[in-house]
């Protein structure tokens, strides 16, 4: 199992980074933990 952290300071940038990472057909996502604050959007993705 591996982890990927994604951080962006705008919703549009966050969506772009998430979609880019999740479009890889060779990964199997196990869990996504998401958080949004006034300053940033973050996600921790656990995958195989």
PDB file as gemmi writes it, atoms N, CA and C in Angstrom:
CRYST1    1.000    1.000    1.000  90.00  90.00  90.00 P 1                      
ATOM      1  N   UNK A   1       0.843  -1.169   0.000  1.00  0.00           N  
ATOM      2  CA  UNK A   1       0.000   0.000   0.000  1.00  0.00           C  
ATOM      3  C   UNK A   1       0.893   1.238   0.000  1.00  0.00           C  
ATOM      4  N   UNK A   2       0.457   2.265  -0.722  1.00  0.00           N  
ATOM      5  CA  UNK A   2       1.192   3.523  -0.804  1.00  0.00           C  
ATOM      6  C   UNK A   2       0.265   4.667  -0.441  1.00  0.00           C  
ATOM      7  N   UNK A   3       0.856   5.844  -0.204  1.00  0.00           N  
ATOM      8  CA  UNK A   3       0.077   7.040   0.120  1.00  0.00           C  
ATOM      9  C   UNK A   3       0.472   8.176  -0.811  1.00  0.00           C  
ATOM     10  N   UNK A   4      -0.504   8.994  -1.155  1.00  0.00           N  
ATOM     11  CA  UNK A   4      -0.287  10.182  -1.972  1.00  0.00           C  
ATOM     12  C   UNK A   4      -1.021  11.328  -1.289  1.00  0.00           C  
ATOM     13  N   UNK A   5      -0.316  12.435  -1.052  1.00  0.00           N  
ATOM     14  CA  UNK A   5      -0.921  13.619  -0.469  1.00  0.00           C  
ATOM     15  C   UNK A   5      -1.075  14.666  -1.559  1.00  0.00           C  
ATOM     16  N   UNK A   6      -2.262  15.236  -1.652  1.00  0.00           N  
ATOM     17  CA  UNK A   6      -2.538  16.284  -2.628  1.00  0.00           C  
ATOM     18  C   UNK A   6      -2.967  17.528  -1.867  1.00  0.00           C  
ATOM     19  N   UNK A   7      -2.339  18.661  -2.216  1.00  0.00           N  
ATOM     20  CA  UNK A   7      -2.648  19.941  -1.591  1.00  0.00           C  
ATOM     21  C   UNK A   7      -2.832  20.975  -2.694  1.00  0.00           C  
ATOM     22  N   UNK A   8      -3.868  21.787  -2.561  1.00  0.00           N  
ATOM     23  CA  UNK A   8      -4.088  22.883  -3.505  1.00  0.00           C  
ATOM     24  C   UNK A   8      -4.743  24.041  -2.756  1.00  0.00           C  
ATOM     25  N   UNK A   9      -4.561  25.231  -3.302  1.00  0.00           N  
ATOM     26  CA  UNK A   9      -5.078  26.425  -2.642  1.00  0.00           C  
ATOM     27  C   UNK A   9      -6.340  26.966  -3.300  1.00  0.00           C  
ATOM     28  N   UNK A  10      -6.815  26.254  -4.335  1.00  0.00           N  
ATOM     29  CA  UNK A  10      -8.098  26.605  -4.947  1.00  0.00           C  
ATOM     30  C   UNK A  10      -8.844  25.312  -5.263  1.00  0.00           C  
ATOM     31  N   UNK A  11     -10.153  25.404  -5.329  1.00  0.00           N  
ATOM     32  CA  UNK A  11     -10.965  24.228  -5.639  1.00  0.00           C  
ATOM     33  C   UNK A  11     -10.664  23.709  -7.041  1.00  0.00           C  
ATOM     34  N   UNK A  12     -10.481  24.616  -7.980  1.00  0.00           N  
ATOM     35  CA  UNK A  12     -10.175  24.219  -9.355  1.00  0.00           C  
ATOM     36  C   UNK A  12      -8.840  23.482  -9.437  1.00  0.00           C  
ATOM     37  N   UNK A  13      -7.833  24.004  -8.757  1.00  0.00           N  
ATOM     38  CA  UNK A  13      -6.524  23.351  -8.740  1.00  0.00           C  
ATOM     39  C   UNK A  13      -6.579  21.997  -8.061  1.00  0.00           C  
ATOM     40  N   UNK A  14      -7.361  21.907  -7.000  1.00  0.00           N  
ATOM     41  CA  UNK A  14      -7.511  20.645  -6.283  1.00  0.00           C  
ATOM     42  C   UNK A  14      -8.181  19.599  -7.178  1.00  0.00           C  
ATOM     43  N   UNK A  15      -9.267  19.990  -7.839  1.00  0.00           N  
ATOM     44  CA  UNK A  15      -9.963  19.069  -8.748  1.00  0.00           C  
ATOM     45  C   UNK A  15      -9.030  18.573  -9.845  1.00  0.00           C  
ATOM     46  N   UNK A  16      -8.250  19.480 -10.406  1.00  0.00           N  
ATOM     47  CA  UNK A  16      -7.320  19.109 -11.482  1.00  0.00           C  
ATOM     48  C   UNK A  16      -6.293  18.078 -10.996  1.00  0.00           C  
ATOM     49  N   UNK A  17      -5.705  18.324  -9.833  1.00  0.00           N  
ATOM     50  CA  UNK A  17      -4.710  17.399  -9.285  1.00  0.00           C  
ATOM     51  C   UNK A  17      -5.324  16.042  -8.946  1.00  0.00           C  
ATOM     52  N   UNK A  18      -6.520  16.054  -8.351  1.00  0.00           N  
ATOM     53  CA  UNK A  18      -7.194  14.793  -8.003  1.00  0.00           C  
ATOM     54  C   UNK A  18      -7.533  13.996  -9.262  1.00  0.00           C  
ATOM     55  N   UNK A  19      -8.132  14.656 -10.245  1.00  0.00           N  
ATOM     56  CA  UNK A  19      -8.505  13.969 -11.477  1.00  0.00           C  
ATOM     57  C   UNK A  19      -7.294  13.415 -12.213  1.00  0.00           C  
ATOM     58  N   UNK A  20      -6.199  14.164 -12.214  1.00  0.00           N  
ATOM     59  CA  UNK A  20      -4.971  13.696 -12.870  1.00  0.00           C  
ATOM     60  C   UNK A  20      -4.448  12.428 -12.200  1.00  0.00           C  
ATOM     61  N   UNK A  21      -4.403  12.427 -10.870  1.00  0.00           N  
ATOM     62  CA  UNK A  21      -3.889  11.265 -10.157  1.00  0.00           C  
ATOM     63  C   UNK A  21      -4.826  10.064 -10.296  1.00  0.00           C  
ATOM     64  N   UNK A  22      -6.134  10.301 -10.150  1.00  0.00           N  
ATOM     65  CA  UNK A  22      -7.100   9.203 -10.175  1.00  0.00           C  
ATOM     66  C   UNK A  22      -7.345   8.635 -11.563  1.00  0.00           C  
ATOM     67  N   UNK A  23      -6.890   9.320 -12.601  1.00  0.00           N  
ATOM     68  CA  UNK A  23      -7.092   8.824 -13.965  1.00  0.00           C  
ATOM     69  C   UNK A  23      -6.114   7.704 -14.339  1.00  0.00           C  
ATOM     70  N   UNK A  24      -5.122   7.455 -13.510  1.00  0.00           N  
ATOM     71  CA  UNK A  24      -4.149   6.388 -13.769  1.00  0.00           C  
ATOM     72  C   UNK A  24      -4.817   5.026 -13.554  1.00  0.00           C  
ATOM     73  N   UNK A  25      -4.991   4.248 -14.623  1.00  0.00           N  
ATOM     74  CA  UNK A  25      -5.702   2.965 -14.482  1.00  0.00           C  
ATOM     75  C   UNK A  25      -4.911   1.899 -13.720  1.00  0.00           C  
ATOM     76  N   UNK A  26      -3.635   2.129 -13.471  1.00  0.00           N  
ATOM     77  CA  UNK A  26      -2.828   1.114 -12.796  1.00  0.00           C  
ATOM     78  C   UNK A  26      -2.942   1.171 -11.269  1.00  0.00           C  
ATOM     79  N   UNK A  27      -3.625   2.186 -10.730  1.00  0.00           N  
ATOM     80  CA  UNK A  27      -3.776   2.270  -9.276  1.00  0.00           C  
ATOM     81  C   UNK A  27      -5.151   1.781  -8.842  1.00  0.00           C  
ATOM     82  N   UNK A  28      -5.174   1.214  -7.653  1.00  0.00           N  
ATOM     83  CA  UNK A  28      -6.421   0.778  -7.028  1.00  0.00           C  
ATOM     84  C   UNK A  28      -6.575   1.575  -5.733  1.00  0.00           C  
ATOM     85  N   UNK A  29      -7.516   2.492  -5.704  1.00  0.00           N  
ATOM     86  CA  UNK A  29      -7.719   3.359  -4.539  1.00  0.00           C  
ATOM     87  C   UNK A  29      -8.375   2.563  -3.415  1.00  0.00           C  
ATOM     88  N   UNK A  30      -7.779   2.649  -2.233  1.00  0.00           N  
ATOM     89  CA  UNK A  30      -8.301   1.962  -1.059  1.00  0.00           C  
ATOM     90  C   UNK A  30      -9.130   2.918  -0.191  1.00  0.00           C  
ATOM     91  N   UNK A  31      -8.645   4.157  -0.050  1.00  0.00           N  
ATOM     92  CA  UNK A  31      -9.321   5.116   0.816  1.00  0.00           C  
ATOM     93  C   UNK A  31      -8.877   6.525   0.448  1.00  0.00           C  
ATOM     94  N   UNK A  32      -9.793   7.483   0.588  1.00  0.00           N  
ATOM     95  CA  UNK A  32      -9.461   8.897   0.408  1.00  0.00           C  
ATOM     96  C   UNK A  32      -9.938   9.643   1.646  1.00  0.00           C  
ATOM     97  N   UNK A  33      -9.025  10.393   2.263  1.00  0.00           N  
ATOM     98  CA  UNK A  33      -9.362  11.248   3.394  1.00  0.00           C  
ATOM     99  C   UNK A  33      -9.210  12.690   2.921  1.00  0.00           C  
ATOM    100  N   UNK A  34     -10.268  13.488   3.099  1.00  0.00           N  
ATOM    101  CA  UNK A  34     -10.336  14.833   2.546  1.00  0.00           C  
ATOM    102  C   UNK A  34     -10.520  15.862   3.653  1.00  0.00           C  
ATOM    103  N   UNK A  35      -9.902  17.033   3.465  1.00  0.00           N  
ATOM    104  CA  UNK A  35     -10.073  18.118   4.413  1.00  0.00           C  
ATOM    105  C   UNK A  35     -10.018  19.449   3.656  1.00  0.00           C  
ATOM    106  N   UNK A  36     -10.854  20.374   4.058  1.00  0.00           N  
ATOM    107  CA  UNK A  36     -10.844  21.720   3.484  1.00  0.00           C  
ATOM    108  C   UNK A  36     -10.811  22.732   4.617  1.00  0.00           C  
ATOM    109  N   UNK A  37      -9.913  23.699   4.481  1.00  0.00           N  
ATOM    110  CA  UNK A  37      -9.826  24.783   5.450  1.00  0.00           C  
ATOM    111  C   UNK A  37      -9.936  26.099   4.687  1.00  0.00           C  
ATOM    112  N   UNK A  38      -9.821  27.181   5.385  1.00  0.00           N  
ATOM    113  CA  UNK A  38      -9.857  28.493   4.731  1.00  0.00           C  
ATOM    114  C   UNK A  38      -8.670  28.652   3.786  1.00  0.00           C  
ATOM    115  N   UNK A  39      -7.556  28.018   4.108  1.00  0.00           N  
ATOM    116  CA  UNK A  39      -6.335  28.206   3.331  1.00  0.00           C  
ATOM    117  C   UNK A  39      -6.108  27.182   2.224  1.00  0.00           C  
ATOM    118  N   UNK A  40      -6.582  25.939   2.392  1.00  0.00           N  
ATOM    119  CA  UNK A  40      -6.217  24.909   1.425  1.00  0.00           C  
ATOM    120  C   UNK A  40      -7.183  23.735   1.428  1.00  0.00           C  
ATOM    121  N   UNK A  41      -7.128  22.994   0.341  1.00  0.00           N  
ATOM    122  CA  UNK A  41      -7.831  21.717   0.201  1.00  0.00           C  
ATOM    123  C   UNK A  41      -6.766  20.635   0.238  1.00  0.00           C  
ATOM    124  N   UNK A  42      -6.978  19.582   1.024  1.00  0.00           N  
ATOM    125  CA  UNK A  42      -6.002  18.497   1.101  1.00  0.00           C  
ATOM    126  C   UNK A  42      -6.701  17.153   1.022  1.00  0.00           C  
ATOM    127  N   UNK A  43      -5.972  16.176   0.502  1.00  0.00           N  
ATOM    128  CA  UNK A  43      -6.467  14.806   0.463  1.00  0.00           C  
ATOM    129  C   UNK A  43      -5.304  13.858   0.660  1.00  0.00           C  
ATOM    130  N   UNK A  44      -5.566  12.806   1.392  1.00  0.00           N  
ATOM    131  CA  UNK A  44      -4.615  11.713   1.543  1.00  0.00           C  
ATOM    132  C   UNK A  44      -5.258  10.516   0.859  1.00  0.00           C  
ATOM    133  N   UNK A  45      -4.581   9.987  -0.133  1.00  0.00           N  
ATOM    134  CA  UNK A  45      -5.101   8.857  -0.897  1.00  0.00           C  
ATOM    135  C   UNK A  45      -4.249   7.633  -0.593  1.00  0.00           C  
ATOM    136  N   UNK A  46      -4.886   6.570  -0.112  1.00  0.00           N  
ATOM    137  CA  UNK A  46      -4.206   5.289   0.104  1.00  0.00           C  
ATOM    138  C   UNK A  46      -4.553   4.404  -1.068  1.00  0.00           C  
ATOM    139  N   UNK A  47      -3.531   3.828  -1.688  1.00  0.00           N  
ATOM    140  CA  UNK A  47      -3.762   3.039  -2.895  1.00  0.00           C  
ATOM    141  C   UNK A  47      -2.757   1.907  -3.034  1.00  0.00           C  
ATOM    142  N   UNK A  48      -3.092   0.978  -3.921  1.00  0.00           N  
ATOM    143  CA  UNK A  48      -2.185  -0.133  -4.245  1.00  0.00           C  
ATOM    144  C   UNK A  48      -1.615   0.114  -5.615  1.00  0.00           C  
TER     145      UNK A  48                                                      
END                                                                             
